[in-house]
Amino acid sequence: MSKRNDYDYFDLDNFDDGYDSRDYRRRQPQRRQGSYNNRPAYNTNRRRRNNKKRTRNRIIIVSCGILIIILLVVMISSVFKSCFGTKQTSTPVSTETKPVATADTPKANDKKNEAQDDLSPTYFKTPQIKDDNSNGYSAYSIYVWNNQGFELFGSDEARATTYAETINGFADKLNGITVYDMVIPNHTEMGLPQRLKNSEAPSTSQAENIKSIYSKLSDKVTPVNAYNYLADHNDEYIYFGSDHHWSGLGAYYAYTAFAKTNNLPVLSLDDCTEQQIEGFTGTFTNTANGLDTDTVHYWEFPYEVTMDVTDESGNVNTYTSPYYQYAEAGSLTYGVFIMGDHPLTVLKSASENAETGKKIAVIKESYGNAFVPYLTYNYEEVHVIDFRTFGDNLVSYCQQNGIDEVLFLNGVMSANTQIQLDSMSSLFD
């Protein structure tokens, strides 16, 4: 027994610490007989009284100890119940049988419903943008943050209405032709934190602008919502940091939205051969210093594509790819996509998924360059018309070339710029 226990023992048993203490004798057996023999005689009555007194005292001490222990247990239990206890409410047990999930239940159709929501022209996700809480600076018409440039956007309901009414007017003139419209958000919407757009980099909501446009399109126009597909992948390399365009990967996700809108098979990039060009210095490098250079990625297809390019002088050149294989690093690297901007570019595809005679015309500005190559997976011919320089009448061109689908594709900045709408309108003169 340790010294600590010895001290405890004597403190508690101070009523009988004499020689005949049982515990003492237990601990000191060698002295038991001698101590007993040498003990003096005691008066019997006195001894009885002392024994009764000791017994009574022991009973009182034991009773008090038991009572204290009971009180401590009750107090500890109350504390535990108040800290960790949970309220239990009496709820009736339901006897209703829950249906087993089948192919027709919402649970089985969750993914299908989610895909339909992503394509809805009224449903727009909020991009999850990583923010290190740092600030940037303004450089002319762009905002620089984390060595990347962002083109700030500003518009209102009137401009959204003007664009929608313009497309509706085009659809009326393209009688008998299926018309689609796609408006593409820029990097600011998908990559710049909202706190900066609310303060030193003022930029209005592109989601609200595009939603407003789509809500005003007539039933002759099918809106293609690529916004949600870009929002789902905004942590990937879908926009350039030194340039105002999207990347080949960003254009691919928009193509995916278009294909799914029309129930077309989607080209898989895993079946393609990825190529890349380092050292792209885009348009923002002309107005800001210290921007990171970009890498341009593009994917060669597992089927043949020929490309006829008509320049502004009417000369036609034929190539065996929708990509310019000699593109190099520098300020013109985005030109790897369909050789850059030309009045007319016709892509002819040998894809097994391209239905014979299936043709589409894409009315675009430079955002469309990275997008149109993917359509060769689904269309035998893709007629790419740059509305800024194309000189023919669009209706006549479609009739002459057997085109029965037209897609108007604009970046959000272009869709909200009147001079661009005027250029598109000239296609119908």
Number of C-alpha atoms within 10 A of each C-alpha: 5 7 8 8 10 10 10 11 12 12 10 9 12 9 12 13 12 10 15 13 13 13 14 15 16 11 11 11 10 10 13 16 10 9 12 11 8 8 10 6 6 8 7 9 9 10 11 11 11 12 12 12 12 14 12 12 13 14 12 12 13 12 12 12 12 12 12 11 12 11 12 12 11 10 11 10 11 12 11 10 10 9 8 8 10 8 6 6 6 6 6 6 6 7 6 6 6 7 7 6 10 10 8 8 11 12 12 12 13 11 11 11 12 11 16 13 16 20 21 18 20 15 14 20 14 12 20 14 15 11 13 8 9 8 13 16 14 14 14 9 12 20 24 23 20 15 15 25 32 25 20 19 21 13 17 13 11 11 17 23 18 18 22 22 16 16 24 20 15 21 21 14 13 21 12 11 19 16 24 19 23 24 25 25 23 25 22 24 25 23 22 25 19 19 13 18 18 11 9 13 25 15 19 18 17 22 20 16 23 25 20 20 26 25 15 17 21 16 10 19 23 18 26 26 27 26 30 24 21 26 22 16 16 20 15 11 17 23 24 26 30 26 25 20 24 25 23 23 22 22 25 26 21 23 23 19 25 23 19 16 19 10 9 15 13 18 19 12 16 9 11 14 11 12 11 10 17 14 15 22 23 23 16 25 18 11 11 19 14 11 19 18 21 23 19 24 17 22 19 18 22 13 12 14 22 17 24 20 24 17 16 13 7 10 9 13 11 13 15 14 21 28 22 17 12 9 16 18 16 15 18 14 23 29 19 21 25 26 21 17 22 21 19 21 27 19 26 22 25 19 18 12 16 20 15 14 11 15 24 26 24 24 23 23 22 21 21 25 28 26 24 23 28 25 24 26 25 24 23 22 27 25 23 27 25 23 25 21 18 21 16 15 12 24 17 12 13 19 12 9 13 12 20 17 17 23 21 23 23 21 20 22 18 19 23 23 14 13 12 17 18 13 15 24 16 16 22 15 10
